[in-house]
Amino acid sequence: MPHSINLGGVLRQLPKVQLVHQRASGGSTRTGYQHGEFVDVGTFSATVQPADAATIQNLPDGEHAGEAILIHTAYDLGLSDESMGEVSHRVTYKGRQWKVVEKGDWTQHGFYRYVAARVKQR
């Protein structure tokens, strides 16, 4: 008889880190945001792992060239639609900014799974 794994239970036992959720200030338009500053929305707990090569390769164009992380959390970060001119949500982890590019709804297991790409410093 196959064994089932309670994935949510496993993730709850892993060490958690604190991340800061950030969102662009200002209003969105079809041509982009009026303001480019990011403001802190809140702090949340999550487990974070480096993304594997297959996950990085499947990121949207322009995102798969750099680093990416997987974030597992009960906190709903949301996901912006950049095709509509919205700026993606960001998180700060280990002093670096990461852009949320993918959201998986795993709430049947008690969490969301996000993929975040490292924001390139200008």
Secondary structure, DSSP 8 states (H G I E B T S, - for coil): ------HHHHHHHS--EEEEEEEE-S-EETTEES---EEEEEEEEEEEEE--HHHHHTS-TTTTTS-EEEEEESS------GGGT----EEEETTEEEEEEEEEEEGGGTEEEEEEEE----
